[in-house]
Amino acid sequence: MDPIYQSKKYETNEIIVEPCLAEGTALLKISLGKQRQKTFKIDIDQGQILWNSKKSGKINIESIEEIRVGDAMRSYREQFKLSEDIGPRWLTIIYVDFGKYKTLHLVAPTLELFNIWVENLNKLCMHRRDIIGGLDHLRKRNTLWLKQYWKEADKNGDSKLSFDDVAKLCNTLNISMSHSLLKAKFNEADENKNGYLDFNDFQRLVKLIKQRVELDKLFNSLAKERGNILTLREFKDFVVRCTLKEEEYDYLYYKFCDKDLKEMNLEGFSSFLMSSDNSIFAPEHCKVYQDMSQPLSHYFISSSHNTYLLGNQLDGKSSVEGYIRAFQEGSRCVEIDCWDGPDGPIVYHGYTLTTKIKFQDVISTIRTYAFKYSPYPIIISLEVHCSIEQQNQMASIIVNTLGECLVTKFLSENETELPSPEDLLYKIILKGVDTITDAKPESEVEADFKSPKALSNLIVYCNSVKFGGFDHDNMKFYEMFSLDEKASSKLLKPDKVAYIRHNIRHLTRIYPWGLRFDSSNYEPHHQWMVGNQLVSLNSQKFDLGMQINEAMFSVNGGCGYVLKPERLRNPNVSPDINVSRTLTIEIISAQQLPKDSPKGEVIDPFVEVELLVPGAEASKQKTSTISNNGFDPTWNKTFKFTFNYEEMSLIFLRFVVWDKDLIDLDDCLATYCIPLTSLQFGYRYVPLNDSIGKKYPYSTLFICSSLE
């Protein structure tokens, strides 16, 4: 090993990183038409990968989605026309930067250095996500946050912040403060009267700015026995945990106690509130907890439409990245549109200007990523426009690439119902092509699966047939319908009972109307209300429809399968339509809200709360606007929503943060959507997502909720 790699390792915040990464190493940066050697290093304090560049030249560690190596790099290598010998030394970092997916392709000069980078990046990513995502490391989170902004503000590296530096930093932090008030806080933090702030002074300044009056008020209302201490009995009275055992209350209390006092003070109480032990999302729903042994038709299945597209439906880019992201997001049904290509079948959106990719690359990507995030079965929805010759090639590629994962025959003889997700672990099912619903070129077109036999023989449990109504006594259990959203919506009221009964035994796929050129989505809960399983959405756009979809499939461990309510599985169960409930939501405050752009003005935020009930318009209420404060706005606004719907698991609660100046652009700052059955009541922090559904590391809402 090179001597530099044997020296003492660099350690901070309980993470160890090789010194060469902190000091910087030379790596080859690959992009289309360019190969340049640059120096890359890791700044642990800022949590960033840095390199010399005229542009940003940095990646935040928490924004990294995946570190990709090995066979997954083949398509990129072919795209850049590079030799295979660099494959073992190639890593690609997939990351998100202000709502956009980006890639950084790097080649290490040696296999040894490649392994060091990959190993250390993986460890660092896991560590940062644990601290930022877990929320129970309050002090560590604060230290990371402080060091990151300190370094950004300390441009010349002299470890001193002038008043002007602090004023610019406040704008970065979404804080608007009068000159006199900011000067007063600056002077208070500058205890030694140096005229500048060192890091300790900076910590004091931030503590002054971050004073949480609403938390002080809540703590004081609870700590009645001893004032500055919350006793164990008072803590038990506060915690909304009716199912906890006595020793579990004790464990939680002492977990967040001051180690010296062995009692809970305000800091410990604040840490508990922000921790994963007080998550807004029910922890039991974070694992697979549902019965997975029922027929496939008894589950909602996370489904993607036109999965190969990364953008709009007319001239967007086709890429295998679409399939990788779909699997990462929990999809268990993906779509492939197949057309004749010059050297074999290709994939793209027909009759449009979308780019084209090889069918072989798509199938290879599916095989690589299908079960990386969930072991439950994958359904590939094939839309075939190929000649018989290239259909034969498709069949050969599918069989040779998917191998034993592919279901090519019934699991047993004399089957009368669809197998279960449990029966089909690590299996891939092909779905026959959808039937014609209109004559427009963007509609899904039926293919002749009887010729050639090679491809039709691969369709087993998902044989798509033309919709002819729900009076189908002779319809076989493995036959299914596909309908666009408009055709299905016309059936929801007049044929609701028949629709539900049909979906108890058969799969039904719903897909977006063909004129959604911008890749927008319908609202899927209106389709789930009759038991439709494969409600396919355009994952290219994280709009309301996709947010509801993500919320639905966040339950059951995010495995991509959610058991339908019993009424949608059992024809003998009648709905309970006489239950009226009232949901109360208090929007107390927000913390460190994002800005509309890196250099944007301080925002004027307000929060909109929506209750989304199947078959009804969304019920919306909003707070007032707080001017010039995206750092710690406080509302203390209470809303009440009354509803009467029997299936609580199909009702969703959505929080939307807006900037008053951007409201006309229909572009919100942050969102969070949760199934009502997963909502934990009481005082909770709401995590917030960006425009593509990725969680902001430090932005939250503080709320209190109840249901009567």
LOMAR-784427 format. One record per residue (C-alpha): residue number from 1; x, y, z. Coordinates in steps of 0.5 Angstrom, whole numbers. Example, Ala and Ser with C-alpha at 12.3 -4.5 7.8 and 13.67 -1.06 7.14 Angstrom:
% LOMAR-784427
(site 1 (25 -9 16)) (site 2 (27 -2 14)) 
This chain:
% LOMAR-784427
(site 1 (0 0 0)) (site 2 (2 7 -1)) (site 3 (5 10 5)) (site 4 (0 16 5)) (site 5 (-5 11 6)) (site 6 (-2 8 12)) (site 7 (-2 14 16)) (site 8 (-6 16 22)) (site 9 (-14 16 20)) (site 10 (-18 23 20)) (site 11 (-23 22 25)) (site 12 (-29 26 27)) (site 13 (-36 25 29)) (site 14 (-35 18 30)) (site 15 (-33 17 23)) (site 16 (-26 15 20)) (site 17 (-24 17 14)) (site 18 (-17 16 10)) (site 19 (-13 22 10)) (site 20 (-12 22 3)) (site 21 (-19 23 2)) (site 22 (-19 29 7)) (site 23 (-12 32 3)) (site 24 (-15 30 -4)) (site 25 (-13 25 -9)) (site 26 (-13 26 -17)) (site 27 (-19 22 -20)) (site 28 (-21 22 -28)) (site 29 (-27 26 -29)) (site 30 (-31 23 -35)) (site 31 (-37 27 -38)) (site 32 (-39 27 -46)) (site 33 (-34 29 -50)) (site 34 (-29 30 -44)) (site 35 (-24 27 -39)) (site 36 (-20 31 -34)) (site 37 (-16 29 -28)) (site 38 (-18 33 -22)) (site 39 (-17 33 -15)) (site 40 (-22 31 -11)) (site 41 (-23 31 -3)) (site 42 (-28 30 3)) (site 43 (-29 36 7)) (site 44 (-32 32 14)) (site 45 (-34 39 17)) (site 46 (-38 41 11)) (site 47 (-40 34 9)) (site 48 (-38 35 2)) (site 49 (-34 32 -4)) (site 50 (-30 38 -7)) (site 51 (-26 39 -13)) (site 52 (-23 44 -17)) (site 53 (-29 47 -22)) (site 54 (-31 54 -25)) (site 55 (-38 52 -23)) (site 56 (-40 49 -16)) (site 57 (-35 43 -15)) (site 58 (-38 40 -9)) (site 59 (-43 35 -7)) (site 60 (-47 35 -1)) (site 61 (-46 28 2)) (site 62 (-53 28 5)) (site 63 (-56 29 -3)) (site 64 (-52 23 -5)) (site 65 (-57 17 -8)) (site 66 (-53 12 -10)) (site 67 (-45 10 -11)) (site 68 (-46 6 -17)) (site 69 (-40 1 -19)) (site 70 (-39 -6 -23)) (site 71 (-44 -8 -28)) (site 72 (-49 -3 -27)) (site 73 (-44 2 -30)) (site 74 (-44 -2 -37)) (site 75 (-49 3 -41)) (site 76 (-45 9 -39)) (site 77 (-38 6 -41)) (site 78 (-42 4 -48)) (site 79 (-45 11 -48)) (site 80 (-38 14 -47)) (site 81 (-35 9 -52)) (site 82 (-29 7 -47)) (site 83 (-26 1 -46)) (site 84 (-28 -5 -41)) (site 85 (-21 -5 -38)) (site 86 (-23 2 -34)) (site 87 (-29 -2 -31)) (site 88 (-26 -4 -25)) (site 89 (-24 3 -23)) (site 90 (-30 7 -25)) (site 91 (-35 9 -20)) (site 92 (-41 14 -21)) (site 93 (-44 18 -16)) (site 94 (-52 19 -17)) (site 95 (-54 26 -13)) (site 96 (-59 31 -12)) (site 97 (-58 38 -13)) (site 98 (-64 43 -12)) (site 99 (-69 38 -15)) (site 100 (-65 35 -20)) (site 101 (-62 29 -21)) (site 102 (-54 29 -23)) (site 103 (-49 24 -24)) (site 104 (-41 25 -23)) (site 105 (-37 19 -26)) (site 106 (-30 18 -24)) (site 107 (-24 13 -25)) (site 108 (-19 12 -20)) (site 109 (-12 11 -23)) (site 110 (-11 4 -19)) (site 111 (-16 -1 -16)) (site 112 (-13 0 -9)) (site 113 (-15 8 -9)) (site 114 (-22 6 -12)) (site 115 (-24 1 -6)) (site 116 (-22 7 -1)) (site 117 (-26 12 -4)) (site 118 (-32 7 -5)) (site 119 (-31 4 2)) (site 120 (-31 11 5)) (site 121 (-36 14 1)) (site 122 (-41 9 3)) (site 123 (-39 9 11)) (site 124 (-40 17 11)) (site 125 (-46 17 7)) (site 126 (-49 12 12)) (site 127 (-47 16 18)) (site 128 (-49 23 15)) (site 129 (-56 19 14)) (site 130 (-56 16 21)) (site 131 (-55 23 24)) (site 132 (-60 27 20)) (site 133 (-65 22 18)) (site 134 (-65 19 25)) (site 135 (-67 26 29)) (site 136 (-65 23 35)) (site 137 (-58 26 35)) (site 138 (-60 33 36)) (site 139 (-53 35 39)) (site 140 (-49 32 33)) (site 141 (-54 35 28)) (site 142 (-53 42 31)) (site 143 (-46 41 31)) (site 144 (-46 39 23)) (site 145 (-51 44 21)) (site 146 (-46 49 25)) (site 147 (-40 47 22)) (site 148 (-43 47 15)) (site 149 (-45 54 15)) (site 150 (-39 57 19)) (site 151 (-35 54 13)) (site 152 (-39 57 8)) (site 153 (-39 64 12)) (site 154 (-32 64 13)) (site 155 (-30 65 6)) (site 156 (-22 67 7)) (site 157 (-21 62 12)) (site 158 (-19 66 18)) (site 159 (-24 63 23)) (site 160 (-27 70 24)) (site 161 (-34 73 22)) (site 162 (-35 80 21)) (site 163 (-42 83 22)) (site 164 (-42 84 14)) (site 165 (-41 76 14)) (site 166 (-46 75 19)) (site 167 (-51 79 16)) (site 168 (-50 75 9)) (site 169 (-50 69 13)) (site 170 (-57 71 16)) (site 171 (-60 72 9)) (site 172 (-57 65 7)) (site 173 (-61 62 13)) (site 174 (-67 65 11)) (site 175 (-67 70 17)) (site 176 (-69 77 16)) (site 177 (-68 82 22)) (site 178 (-67 89 23)) (site 179 (-60 92 23)) (site 180 (-60 94 30)) (site 181 (-63 87 32)) (site 182 (-58 83 29)) (site 183 (-52 88 31)) (site 184 (-55 87 38)) (site 185 (-55 80 38)) (site 186 (-48 80 34)) (site 187 (-45 84 40)) (site 188 (-48 80 45)) (site 189 (-45 74 42)) (site 190 (-38 77 42)) (site 191 (-37 77 49)) (site 192 (-29 79 49)) (site 193 (-31 85 44)) (site 194 (-27 83 39)) (site 195 (-31 86 33)) (site 196 (-31 79 30)) (site 197 (-34 72 32)) (site 198 (-30 66 32)) (site 199 (-33 59 32)) (site 200 (-35 59 40)) (site 201 (-38 66 39)) (site 202 (-42 64 33)) (site 203 (-45 58 37)) (site 204 (-47 63 42)) (site 205 (-50 67 36)) (site 206 (-54 62 33)) (site 207 (-57 60 40)) (site 208 (-59 67 41)) (site 209 (-63 67 34)) (site 210 (-65 60 35)) (site 211 (-69 61 41)) (site 212 (-76 57 41)) (site 213 (-81 61 45)) (site 214 (-86 55 43)) (site 215 (-82 50 46)) (site 216 (-80 54 52)) (site 217 (-88 55 53)) (site 218 (-90 48 52)) (site 219 (-84 45 57)) (site 220 (-86 50 62)) (site 221 (-94 48 62)) (site 222 (-91 41 63)) (site 223 (-86 41 68)) (site 224 (-90 44 74)) (site 225 (-87 40 80)) (site 226 (-80 43 79)) (site 227 (-80 48 74)) (site 228 (-74 47 70)) (site 229 (-74 39 70)) (site 230 (-79 35 67)) (site 231 (-81 29 72)) (site 232 (-82 22 70)) (site 233 (-89 22 72)) (site 234 (-90 28 68)) (site 235 (-86 25 62)) (site 236 (-91 19 62)) (site 237 (-97 24 62)) (site 238 (-95 27 56)) (site 239 (-92 22 51)) (site 240 (-98 19 47)) (site 241 (-96 12 47)) (site 242 (-102 8 50)) (site 243 (-99 1 48)) (site 244 (-92 2 51)) (site 245 (-90 -2 57)) (site 246 (-88 1 64)) (site 247 (-81 0 63)) (site 248 (-81 3 56)) (site 249 (-83 9 59)) (site 250 (-77 9 63)) (site 251 (-72 7 58)) (site 252 (-75 13 53)) (site 253 (-74 18 59)) (site 254 (-67 16 61)) (site 255 (-65 16 54)) (site 256 (-66 23 53)) (site 257 (-64 25 60)) (site 258 (-58 30 62)) (site 259 (-52 25 64)) (site 260 (-50 29 70)) (site 261 (-57 31 72)) (site 262 (-60 24 70)) (site 263 (-67 28 69)) (site 264 (-70 31 63)) (site 265 (-69 38 62)) (site 266 (-71 43 56)) (site 267 (-65 40 52)) (site 268 (-67 33 53)) (site 269 (-74 34 52)) (site 270 (-73 38 45)) (site 271 (-68 32 43)) (site 272 (-74 27 45)) (site 273 (-79 31 41)) (site 274 (-74 31 35)) (site 275 (-72 24 35)) (site 276 (-74 18 31)) (site 277 (-78 15 38)) (site 278 (-83 21 37)) (site 279 (-83 20 29)) (site 280 (-90 23 26)) (site 281 (-90 16 22)) (site 282 (-92 10 26)) (site 283 (-86 6 27)) (site 284 (-89 -1 26)) (site 285 (-91 1 19)) (site 286 (-84 2 17)) (site 287 (-83 -6 17)) (site 288 (-87 -11 13)) (site 289 (-92 -13 18)) (site 290 (-98 -15 13)) (site 291 (-100 -22 11)) (site 292 (-97 -23 5)) (site 293 (-100 -30 3)) (site 294 (-106 -27 0)) (site 295 (-107 -27 -8)) (site 296 (-104 -22 -12)) (site 297 (-111 -19 -13)) (site 298 (-112 -17 -6)) (site 299 (-106 -12 -6)) (site 300 (-105 -5 -8)) (site 301 (-98 -5 -12)) (site 302 (-94 1 -13)) (site 303 (-94 2 -21)) (site 304 (-90 6 -26)) (site 305 (-92 9 -33)) (site 306 (-87 10 -38)) (site 307 (-82 8 -34)) (site 308 (-76 9 -39)) (site 309 (-78 17 -39)) (site 310 (-74 22 -35)) (site 311 (-78 28 -37)) (site 312 (-84 29 -41)) (site 313 (-88 25 -46)) (site 314 (-86 28 -52)) (site 315 (-79 30 -53)) (site 316 (-76 27 -46)) (site 317 (-70 23 -45)) (site 318 (-71 15 -45)) (site 319 (-66 12 -40)) (site 320 (-65 6 -36)) (site 321 (-64 11 -30)) (site 322 (-72 11 -30)) (site 323 (-72 4 -28)) (site 324 (-67 4 -23)) (site 325 (-71 10 -20)) (site 326 (-77 7 -20)) (site 327 (-74 1 -16)) (site 328 (-71 5 -11)) (site 329 (-78 9 -10)) (site 330 (-81 2 -9)) (site 331 (-85 1 -16)) (site 332 (-86 -7 -17)) (site 333 (-89 -6 -24)) (site 334 (-86 -2 -29)) (site 335 (-87 -1 -37)) (site 336 (-83 -2 -43)) (site 337 (-85 0 -50)) (site 338 (-82 -4 -55)) (site 339 (-81 -2 -62)) (site 340 (-76 -5 -68)) (site 341 (-69 -2 -68)) (site 342 (-64 -2 -73)) (site 343 (-60 -7 -69)) (site 344 (-65 -10 -65)) (site 345 (-71 -8 -61)) (site 346 (-71 -1 -58)) (site 347 (-75 3 -52)) (site 348 (-78 9 -53)) (site 349 (-85 13 -53)) (site 350 (-87 12 -60)) (site 351 (-89 17 -65)) (site 352 (-85 22 -61)) (site 353 (-79 25 -60)) (site 354 (-76 22 -54)) (site 355 (-69 19 -54)) (site 356 (-69 11 -55)) (site 357 (-65 6 -51)) (site 358 (-64 -2 -52)) (site 359 (-69 -7 -50)) (site 360 (-63 -11 -48)) (site 361 (-60 -5 -43)) (site 362 (-67 -5 -40)) (site 363 (-68 -12 -39)) (site 364 (-61 -12 -36)) (site 365 (-62 -6 -31)) (site 366 (-69 -10 -29)) (site 367 (-65 -16 -27)) (site 368 (-60 -12 -23)) (site 369 (-64 -8 -19)) (site 370 (-71 -11 -19)) (site 371 (-70 -14 -12)) (site 372 (-65 -10 -9)) (site 373 (-70 -6 -5)) (site 374 (-75 -11 -4)) (site 375 (-76 -19 -5)) (site 376 (-83 -19 -8)) (site 377 (-85 -20 -15)) (site 378 (-84 -15 -21)) (site 379 (-89 -15 -26)) (site 380 (-86 -12 -33)) (site 381 (-92 -9 -37)) (site 382 (-90 -10 -44)) (site 383 (-93 -5 -50)) (site 384 (-90 -9 -56)) (site 385 (-90 -5 -63)) (site 386 (-85 -10 -66)) (site 387 (-84 -14 -72)) (site 388 (-85 -22 -71)) (site 389 (-77 -22 -72)) (site 390 (-76 -17 -67)) (site 391 (-81 -20 -62)) (site 392 (-77 -27 -62)) (site 393 (-71 -23 -61)) (site 394 (-75 -20 -55)) (site 395 (-77 -27 -52)) (site 396 (-70 -29 -53)) (site 397 (-67 -23 -49)) (site 398 (-72 -24 -43)) (site 399 (-71 -31 -42)) (site 400 (-63 -31 -43)) (site 401 (-63 -25 -38)) (site 402 (-68 -26 -33)) (site 403 (-66 -33 -32)) (site 404 (-70 -37 -26)) (site 405 (-73 -30 -24)) (site 406 (-78 -31 -30)) (site 407 (-84 -34 -29)) (site 408 (-86 -38 -35)) (site 409 (-91 -43 -32)) (site 410 (-96 -44 -27)) (site 411 (-94 -45 -20)) (site 412 (-98 -51 -19)) (site 413 (-104 -55 -23)) (site 414 (-111 -53 -22)) (site 415 (-110 -46 -20)) (site 416 (-116 -42 -19)) (site 417 (-113 -36 -16)) (site 418 (-107 -32 -17)) (site 419 (-101 -33 -13)) (site 420 (-99 -29 -7)) (site 421 (-93 -24 -6)) (site 422 (-90 -29 -2)) (site 423 (-91 -35 -7)) (site 424 (-87 -31 -12)) (site 425 (-81 -28 -8)) (site 426 (-76 -26 -13)) (site 427 (-80 -27 -19)) (site 428 (-81 -23 -25)) (site 429 (-88 -24 -29)) (site 430 (-89 -21 -36)) (site 431 (-96 -18 -37)) (site 432 (-99 -18 -44)) (site 433 (-100 -12 -48)) (site 434 (-106 -7 -46)) (site 435 (-112 -7 -51)) (site 436 (-114 -1 -55)) (site 437 (-118 5 -51)) (site 438 (-118 10 -57)) (site 439 (-114 11 -64)) (site 440 (-109 16 -62)) (site 441 (-102 15 -63)) (site 442 (-100 16 -56)) (site 443 (-105 11 -53)) (site 444 (-103 4 -51)) (site 445 (-104 -1 -57)) (site 446 (-105 -8 -57)) (site 447 (-100 -13 -60)) (site 448 (-101 -20 -63)) (site 449 (-98 -25 -58)) (site 450 (-101 -31 -62)) (site 451 (-95 -30 -66)) (site 452 (-90 -31 -65)) (site 453 (-91 -37 -60)) (site 454 (-84 -35 -56)) (site 455 (-87 -29 -53)) (site 456 (-94 -31 -52)) (site 457 (-91 -37 -48)) (site 458 (-88 -32 -43)) (site 459 (-95 -29 -41)) (site 460 (-97 -33 -35)) (site 461 (-101 -29 -29)) (site 462 (-102 -23 -33)) (site 463 (-106 -24 -39)) (site 464 (-109 -17 -41)) (site 465 (-116 -18 -45)) (site 466 (-120 -12 -48)) (site 467 (-125 -9 -43)) (site 468 (-132 -12 -44)) (site 469 (-136 -10 -37)) (site 470 (-136 -13 -31)) (site 471 (-141 -19 -33)) (site 472 (-135 -24 -34)) (site 473 (-137 -31 -32)) (site 474 (-132 -34 -36)) (site 475 (-126 -29 -35)) (site 476 (-120 -33 -32)) (site 477 (-117 -31 -26)) (site 478 (-110 -30 -30)) (site 479 (-114 -25 -35)) (site 480 (-114 -17 -33)) (site 481 (-116 -11 -36)) (site 482 (-112 -4 -37)) (site 483 (-116 2 -37)) (site 484 (-114 9 -38)) (site 485 (-116 14 -32)) (site 486 (-122 17 -36)) (site 487 (-125 10 -38)) (site 488 (-124 8 -31)) (site 489 (-127 14 -27)) (site 490 (-133 14 -32)) (site 491 (-134 7 -28)) (site 492 (-133 9 -21)) (site 493 (-140 11 -19)) (site 494 (-145 7 -24)) (site 495 (-141 0 -23)) (site 496 (-138 1 -16)) (site 497 (-140 -5 -13)) (site 498 (-139 -9 -19)) (site 499 (-132 -6 -20)) (site 500 (-130 -8 -13)) (site 501 (-132 -15 -14)) (site 502 (-128 -16 -20)) (site 503 (-122 -13 -17)) (site 504 (-123 -18 -11)) (site 505 (-121 -24 -16)) (site 506 (-117 -20 -22)) (site 507 (-112 -15 -23)) (site 508 (-114 -8 -26)) (site 509 (-108 -3 -29)) (site 510 (-110 4 -29)) (site 511 (-105 9 -33)) (site 512 (-105 16 -35)) (site 513 (-109 19 -40)) (site 514 (-105 20 -46)) (site 515 (-106 27 -47)) (site 516 (-102 28 -40)) (site 517 (-96 30 -45)) (site 518 (-92 34 -39)) (site 519 (-92 27 -35)) (site 520 (-97 30 -30)) (site 521 (-101 25 -26)) (site 522 (-108 24 -23)) (site 523 (-110 22 -16)) (site 524 (-109 15 -15)) (site 525 (-114 14 -8)) (site 526 (-120 15 -13)) (site 527 (-118 9 -16)) (site 528 (-116 5 -10)) (site 529 (-123 6 -7)) (site 530 (-125 1 -12)) (site 531 (-119 -4 -11)) (site 532 (-115 -3 -17)) (site 533 (-109 -5 -16)) (site 534 (-104 -3 -21)) (site 535 (-105 4 -21)) (site 536 (-99 7 -25)) (site 537 (-97 14 -25)) (site 538 (-91 18 -28)) (site 539 (-86 18 -23)) (site 540 (-82 23 -27)) (site 541 (-86 29 -24)) (site 542 (-87 29 -16)) (site 543 (-94 32 -16)) (site 544 (-100 31 -12)) (site 545 (-101 24 -15)) (site 546 (-94 22 -14)) (site 547 (-94 25 -7)) (site 548 (-100 21 -5)) (site 549 (-97 14 -8)) (site 550 (-91 15 -4)) (site 551 (-95 16 2)) (site 552 (-99 10 1)) (site 553 (-93 5 -1)) (site 554 (-89 8 5)) (site 555 (-93 3 9)) (site 556 (-91 -4 10)) (site 557 (-84 -3 10)) (site 558 (-84 0 3)) (site 559 (-84 -7 0)) (site 560 (-89 -4 -6)) (site 561 (-95 -8 -4)) (site 562 (-100 -6 1)) (site 563 (-106 -11 3)) (site 564 (-113 -8 1)) (site 565 (-118 -6 6)) (site 566 (-122 -12 8)) (site 567 (-128 -9 5)) (site 568 (-124 -9 -2)) (site 569 (-122 -16 -1)) (site 570 (-128 -20 2)) (site 571 (-135 -19 -2)) (site 572 (-139 -20 5)) (site 573 (-136 -14 9)) (site 574 (-141 -8 8)) (site 575 (-138 -1 9)) (site 576 (-139 2 16)) (site 577 (-142 9 13)) (site 578 (-144 12 19)) (site 579 (-138 14 23)) (site 580 (-136 21 23)) (site 581 (-129 23 25)) (site 582 (-126 30 27)) (site 583 (-118 31 25)) (site 584 (-115 37 29)) (site 585 (-108 39 26)) (site 586 (-105 45 30)) (site 587 (-99 48 26)) (site 588 (-95 51 31)) (site 589 (-88 53 28)) (site 590 (-83 51 22)) (site 591 (-75 50 23)) (site 592 (-70 52 17)) (site 593 (-75 52 11)) (site 594 (-72 52 4)) (site 595 (-71 58 0)) (site 596 (-74 58 -7)) (site 597 (-67 58 -10)) (site 598 (-60 59 -7)) (site 599 (-59 66 -8)) (site 600 (-66 68 -7)) (site 601 (-69 73 -2)) (site 602 (-72 71 5)) (site 603 (-78 68 4)) (site 604 (-85 70 6)) (site 605 (-88 63 8)) (site 606 (-95 60 10)) (site 607 (-97 53 11)) (site 608 (-103 49 7)) (site 609 (-106 43 10)) (site 610 (-110 38 6)) (site 611 (-115 32 8)) (site 612 (-115 28 1)) (site 613 (-121 23 2)) (site 614 (-123 18 -4)) (site 615 (-129 20 -8)) (site 616 (-129 28 -6)) (site 617 (-125 34 -7)) (site 618 (-119 36 -3)) (site 619 (-121 40 4)) (site 620 (-116 45 5)) (site 621 (-114 50 10)) (site 622 (-108 55 11)) (site 623 (-105 59 16)) (site 624 (-103 67 15)) (site 625 (-97 69 12)) (site 626 (-90 70 16)) (site 627 (-86 76 13)) (site 628 (-79 75 12)) (site 629 (-78 69 16)) (site 630 (-76 62 13)) (site 631 (-72 60 19)) (site 632 (-77 60 25)) (site 633 (-84 62 23)) (site 634 (-89 61 28)) (site 635 (-97 61 27)) (site 636 (-100 57 33)) (site 637 (-106 56 28)) (site 638 (-111 50 29)) (site 639 (-115 47 24)) (site 640 (-121 42 24)) (site 641 (-123 37 19)) (site 642 (-129 33 19)) (site 643 (-130 27 15)) (site 644 (-134 21 14)) (site 645 (-131 15 10)) (site 646 (-130 8 12)) (site 647 (-123 6 10)) (site 648 (-118 10 14)) (site 649 (-112 7 10)) (site 650 (-114 11 4)) (site 651 (-115 18 7)) (site 652 (-108 22 6)) (site 653 (-106 28 10)) (site 654 (-102 33 6)) (site 655 (-98 39 9)) (site 656 (-95 44 3)) (site 657 (-91 50 5)) (site 658 (-91 56 0)) (site 659 (-88 62 -1)) (site 660 (-93 68 -2)) (site 661 (-89 71 -8)) (site 662 (-89 64 -11)) (site 663 (-96 62 -10)) (site 664 (-98 64 -18)) (site 665 (-92 60 -20)) (site 666 (-96 54 -17)) (site 667 (-89 52 -15)) (site 668 (-89 50 -7)) (site 669 (-83 50 -3)) (site 670 (-84 43 1)) (site 671 (-89 38 2)) (site 672 (-90 32 6)) (site 673 (-96 27 5)) (site 674 (-98 21 10)) (site 675 (-103 16 10)) (site 676 (-108 18 16)) (site 677 (-107 11 19)) (site 678 (-100 12 19)) (site 679 (-100 19 23)) (site 680 (-98 19 30)) (site 681 (-102 24 34)) (site 682 (-99 29 39)) (site 683 (-93 34 38)) (site 684 (-89 31 32)) (site 685 (-84 34 27)) (site 686 (-86 34 20)) (site 687 (-80 32 15)) (site 688 (-81 36 9)) (site 689 (-79 34 2)) (site 690 (-77 38 -4)) (site 691 (-79 38 -11)) (site 692 (-77 31 -13)) (site 693 (-79 28 -6)) (site 694 (-72 28 -3)) (site 695 (-72 30 4)) (site 696 (-69 36 6)) (site 697 (-64 35 12)) (site 698 (-66 40 17)) (site 699 (-73 43 15)) (site 700 (-79 41 19)) (site 701 (-86 43 21)) (site 702 (-88 43 29)) (site 703 (-95 41 30)) (site 704 (-100 38 34)) (site 705 (-105 33 32)) (site 706 (-111 29 35)) (site 707 (-117 25 32)) (site 708 (-124 24 35)) 
